[in-house]
Amino acid sequence: MKERIAADERVSVGLGGQIGVFLERLAADRTLDSADAQFRLVAQAAAVAVFTIDEQSNIIFANSAVERISGYKPEELIGGKLTVVMPEYLRHVHEHALIRAHRPAPHLLGGCSSSGAAQEWDRNPVGDSFW
């Protein structure tokens, strides 16, 4: 009888732990959903074009100002490359920045000097352009 109670307690503890993990994930998902909704509200109210892209520069989100600025409706851009709305002369700059972004920053690696590397990563090659 004691063995049965001990086995039942182990099952209860294991089940309780899994329920706890599930509830933590549910709370995190709700927090993320709330933050995403807040971002979208702010982005939609912006007078400038706001994009969210993934690691390959595919557009995940575009606000409504994009249409006024670029002529593309946001839904036409979702899933496409960000370079579509960039001036031709800036596309290669963006593509090179993506390549650099996927490499570890030399100034963040242990034992490396940050003398020039940090400056390179902070430099804006576009200058005064709207990009």
MODELLER restraints for C-alpha pairs under 7 A, 6 or more apart:
rsr = mdl.restraints
at = mdl.atoms
rsr.add(forms.Gaussian(group=physical.xy_distance, feature=features.Distance(at['CA:43:A'], at['CA:50:A']), mean=6.21, stdev=0.5))
rsr.add(forms.Gaussian(group=physical.xy_distance, feature=features.Distance(at['CA:43:A'], at['CA:63:A']), mean=6.08, stdev=0.5))
rsr.add(forms.Gaussian(group=physical.xy_distance, feature=features.Distance(at['CA:44:A'], at['CA:63:A']), mean=5.13, stdev=0.5))
rsr.add(forms.Gaussian(group=physical.xy_distance, feature=features.Distance(at['CA:44:A'], at['CA:64:A']), mean=6.03, stdev=0.5))
rsr.add(forms.Gaussian(group=physical.xy_distance, feature=features.Distance(at['CA:47:A'], at['CA:65:A']), mean=5.97, stdev=0.5))
rsr.add(forms.Gaussian(group=physical.xy_distance, feature=features.Distance(at['CA:48:A'], at['CA:65:A']), mean=5.83, stdev=0.5))
rsr.add(forms.Gaussian(group=physical.xy_distance, feature=features.Distance(at['CA:49:A'], at['CA:63:A']), mean=6.29, stdev=0.5))
rsr.add(forms.Gaussian(group=physical.xy_distance, feature=features.Distance(at['CA:49:A'], at['CA:65:A']), mean=5.12, stdev=0.5))
rsr.add(forms.Gaussian(group=physical.xy_distance, feature=features.Distance(at['CA:49:A'], at['CA:66:A']), mean=4.74, stdev=0.5))
rsr.add(forms.Gaussian(group=physical.xy_distance, feature=features.Distance(at['CA:50:A'], at['CA:62:A']), mean=5.73, stdev=0.5))
rsr.add(forms.Gaussian(group=physical.xy_distance, feature=features.Distance(at['CA:50:A'], at['CA:63:A']), mean=5.54, stdev=0.5))
rsr.add(forms.Gaussian(group=physical.xy_distance, feature=features.Distance(at['CA:51:A'], at['CA:59:A']), mean=6.75, stdev=0.5))
rsr.add(forms.Gaussian(group=physical.xy_distance, feature=features.Distance(at['CA:51:A'], at['CA:61:A']), mean=5.44, stdev=0.5))
rsr.add(forms.Gaussian(group=physical.xy_distance, feature=features.Distance(at['CA:51:A'], at['CA:62:A']), mean=4.57, stdev=0.5))
rsr.add(forms.Gaussian(group=physical.xy_distance, feature=features.Distance(at['CA:51:A'], at['CA:63:A']), mean=6.77, stdev=0.5))
rsr.add(forms.Gaussian(group=physical.xy_distance, feature=features.Distance(at['CA:52:A'], at['CA:59:A']), mean=5.94, stdev=0.5))
rsr.add(forms.Gaussian(group=physical.xy_distance, feature=features.Distance(at['CA:52:A'], at['CA:60:A']), mean=5.39, stdev=0.5))
rsr.add(forms.Gaussian(group=physical.xy_distance, feature=features.Distance(at['CA:52:A'], at['CA:61:A']), mean=4.91, stdev=0.5))
rsr.add(forms.Gaussian(group=physical.xy_distance, feature=features.Distance(at['CA:52:A'], at['CA:62:A']), mean=6.62, stdev=0.5))
rsr.add(forms.Gaussian(group=physical.xy_distance, feature=features.Distance(at['CA:53:A'], at['CA:59:A']), mean=4.44, stdev=0.5))
rsr.add(forms.Gaussian(group=physical.xy_distance, feature=features.Distance(at['CA:53:A'], at['CA:60:A']), mean=5.22, stdev=0.5))
rsr.add(forms.Gaussian(group=physical.xy_distance, feature=features.Distance(at['CA:54:A'], at['CA:60:A']), mean=6.72, stdev=0.5))
rsr.add(forms.Gaussian(group=physical.xy_distance, feature=features.Distance(at['CA:57:A'], at['CA:81:A']), mean=5.61, stdev=0.5))
rsr.add(forms.Gaussian(group=physical.xy_distance, feature=features.Distance(at['CA:57:A'], at['CA:82:A']), mean=5.77, stdev=0.5))
rsr.add(forms.Gaussian(group=physical.xy_distance, feature=features.Distance(at['CA:58:A'], at['CA:79:A']), mean=5.40, stdev=0.5))
rsr.add(forms.Gaussian(group=physical.xy_distance, feature=features.Distance(at['CA:58:A'], at['CA:80:A']), mean=5.26, stdev=0.5))
rsr.add(forms.Gaussian(group=physical.xy_distance, feature=features.Distance(at['CA:58:A'], at['CA:81:A']), mean=4.54, stdev=0.5))
rsr.add(forms.Gaussian(group=physical.xy_distance, feature=features.Distance(at['CA:58:A'], at['CA:82:A']), mean=6.15, stdev=0.5))
rsr.add(forms.Gaussian(group=physical.xy_distance, feature=features.Distance(at['CA:59:A'], at['CA:77:A']), mean=6.55, stdev=0.5))
rsr.add(forms.Gaussian(group=physical.xy_distance, feature=features.Distance(at['CA:59:A'], at['CA:78:A']), mean=5.05, stdev=0.5))
rsr.add(forms.Gaussian(group=physical.xy_distance, feature=features.Distance(at['CA:59:A'], at['CA:79:A']), mean=5.16, stdev=0.5))
rsr.add(forms.Gaussian(group=physical.xy_distance, feature=features.Distance(at['CA:59:A'], at['CA:80:A']), mean=5.65, stdev=0.5))
rsr.add(forms.Gaussian(group=physical.xy_distance, feature=features.Distance(at['CA:59:A'], at['CA:81:A']), mean=5.94, stdev=0.5))
rsr.add(forms.Gaussian(group=physical.xy_distance, feature=features.Distance(at['CA:59:A'], at['CA:82:A']), mean=5.92, stdev=0.5))
rsr.add(forms.Gaussian(group=physical.xy_distance, feature=features.Distance(at['CA:60:A'], at['CA:78:A']), mean=5.52, stdev=0.5))
rsr.add(forms.Gaussian(group=physical.xy_distance, feature=features.Distance(at['CA:60:A'], at['CA:79:A']), mean=6.16, stdev=0.5))
rsr.add(forms.Gaussian(group=physical.xy_distance, feature=features.Distance(at['CA:61:A'], at['CA:78:A']), mean=6.26, stdev=0.5))
rsr.add(forms.Gaussian(group=physical.xy_distance, feature=features.Distance(at['CA:62:A'], at['CA:74:A']), mean=5.16, stdev=0.5))
rsr.add(forms.Gaussian(group=physical.xy_distance, feature=features.Distance(at['CA:63:A'], at['CA:74:A']), mean=6.31, stdev=0.5))
rsr.add(forms.Gaussian(group=physical.xy_distance, feature=features.Distance(at['CA:64:A'], at['CA:74:A']), mean=6.29, stdev=0.5))
rsr.add(forms.Gaussian(group=physical.xy_distance, feature=features.Distance(at['CA:66:A'], at['CA:72:A']), mean=6.62, stdev=0.5))
rsr.add(forms.Gaussian(group=physical.xy_distance, feature=features.Distance(at['CA:66:A'], at['CA:73:A']), mean=6.86, stdev=0.5))
rsr.add(forms.Gaussian(group=physical.xy_distance, feature=features.Distance(at['CA:66:A'], at['CA:74:A']), mean=6.47, stdev=0.5))
rsr.add(forms.Gaussian(group=physical.xy_distance, feature=features.Distance(at['CA:67:A'], at['CA:73:A']), mean=4.86, stdev=0.5))
rsr.add(forms.Gaussian(group=physical.xy_distance, feature=features.Distance(at['CA:67:A'], at['CA:74:A']), mean=6.62, stdev=0.5))
rsr.add(forms.Gaussian(group=physical.xy_distance, feature=features.Distance(at['CA:70:A'], at['CA:85:A']), mean=6.47, stdev=0.5))
rsr.add(forms.Gaussian(group=physical.xy_distance, feature=features.Distance(at['CA:83:A'], at['CA:91:A']), mean=5.62, stdev=0.5))
rsr.add(forms.Gaussian(group=physical.xy_distance, feature=features.Distance(at['CA:106:A'], at['CA:112:A']), mean=6.49, stdev=0.5))
rsr.add(forms.Gaussian(group=physical.xy_distance, feature=features.Distance(at['CA:106:A'], at['CA:117:A']), mean=6.23, stdev=0.5))
rsr.add(forms.Gaussian(group=physical.xy_distance, feature=features.Distance(at['CA:107:A'], at['CA:113:A']), mean=6.12, stdev=0.5))
rsr.add(forms.Gaussian(group=physical.xy_distance, feature=features.Distance(at['CA:107:A'], at['CA:114:A']), mean=4.39, stdev=0.5))
rsr.add(forms.Gaussian(group=physical.xy_distance, feature=features.Distance(at['CA:107:A'], at['CA:117:A']), mean=5.71, stdev=0.5))
rsr.add(forms.Gaussian(group=physical.xy_distance, feature=features.Distance(at['CA:107:A'], at['CA:118:A']), mean=6.06, stdev=0.5))
